[in-house]
Amino acid sequence: MRDFVSRALDLLLKHDMAGFAGLWAPAGVLEFPFAGPGYPKRVEGREAIAEYLRDYPNLLDVREVVAETVHETADPAVVVAEFTLAGVVVATGKPYELSYIAVITVENGEIRHYRDYWSPLAAAEIMGGVEELTAAFGG
């Protein structure tokens, strides 16, 4: 599972969002438990996830994985990944660094469920405000 997480982060560094979305099972789920108003709490299905992630590199230019820790759980299909990404906010050219925690369930080599525990407040700060964050990532 550590290799799986490293491969996923490498796809983000390469700005390969189609490849990243391709890690999901056809009926896989991307969930945002801390999503604020105007932001989707759940994206279902590989195709919808691919569409959702498609423009991510036009918003945030990920250039470095600053930290990466993978915690194995009692369930061999589930890991908790802690990672920090750094790069540039495309719209402003300002640097950013943002930490994430993800609970990832992988079955048959594909993500069945990905719960992304990111901070909407931290993201809003790097994007220039809540309105900018919602416009960039909102549903």
N, C-alpha and C positions, 0 to 999 in steps of 0.2 A: 504493500500500500504506500510506503514511503516513495517508491519509484513512481507510482501513479501520480501522487501529488506533485513531485518534482517535474514530471512530464507536463502536467497541467500548467504549472507556473512558467515553464519554459515556453509553452504556446502563448501565454500572455506576453512574455518578453518579446516574442517574435511578432506580436500583433496578429497572430493567426486565430482570429475569433471563430472562423468556420471550424478549424481544427479543435479549438477549445469546446465549442458547442457540440462537436461530434463525439466528445467523450460521454455525453449523456445517452441513456437508453432512449429508444423511440418514445416511450411514455414517461421519461424521467421528469423530475420536478426540481425547479430552482425556487427556493423560498427565502423570504426576507422577514424574519420575525420582528425586527425592530423598524420596519418601514414606517415612515411617517405619512401624513395626509398627502394625497396626490401621487404617491409612489406605489407601484404594484407590490403586493405582499406575496404573490405566487405567480410563477410562469410555468405552464405545463406543456410538456412535449418537446422533443428535440428541435423540431422546426420553429416553434415559438421561441425557444431559448436562443436559437441561432439568430432569429430576427431581432430579439431583444438586445443581444450582445453585439450585433453587426457594427454599430457606429461607435462602440466604446473607444477604439484607438483615436477617433476624431475628437474625443472629449479629454481623455487622459492618455498621455504618451508614457506608458510604463517602460522604465529603463533599467530598473534594478530590483531584485529581490533582496531586501536589506536583512531580513531574518526569516527563517523557516524552521518550524518545529512540528513534527507529526507525532501525535499521541495515539497509540493503539488502544483499543477498548476490549472489553470481554467478548464482544461480538467481532469476529474476524472480518466481517464485511463493513464495519464502521470505524472510521478514524476521525480524530479531531485535529484539524490543521490550524496552526497559528502562523500567520505570515504578515510581513510588512512589505509593501510595495512603495517604490519611490519613482518619481519621474517629473513630468511637466504637465501643467494644465494647458491644453492646447489653446483655448480661447484667450488666455492672459499671458502665457509664456512663463508663468510663475512656477517655481518648483513645489512639489508636494511630497508628502510621505504619509501613508495611511495604513493602519493596522487592521487586520481582519481575523476572525475566527470562523472556521467552517466545520460543520459536522457533515461528513460525507459518507453515504452508503453506496458501496460499489458491489454489483453482482454481475457475474459473467463478463468482467472487464469493462463494464459501463456504469456510469453514475445513475443510480435509481432515484436518489434524493440528496439534494445539496442545500443545507440550511446555512445561509450566509449572515453571520452576526457582525455587521459593520455598524459604525456610528454615523447616523444621519447628520448629527451636529458637526462632527469632524469633516464629513464630506461637504456639507454646506459651506463650512469655513474655507476649504480649499477651492471650492467652485465659485466663491464670491457672494454667497448668500443662499437662502432657502429657495427663492424664486428661480435662481440660476440652476440649482440642483434639481428642482422639480422639472424645469424645462428640459434639462439634459437627460434625466433618467426616468422621469415620470411616465405613467402609462397613459 
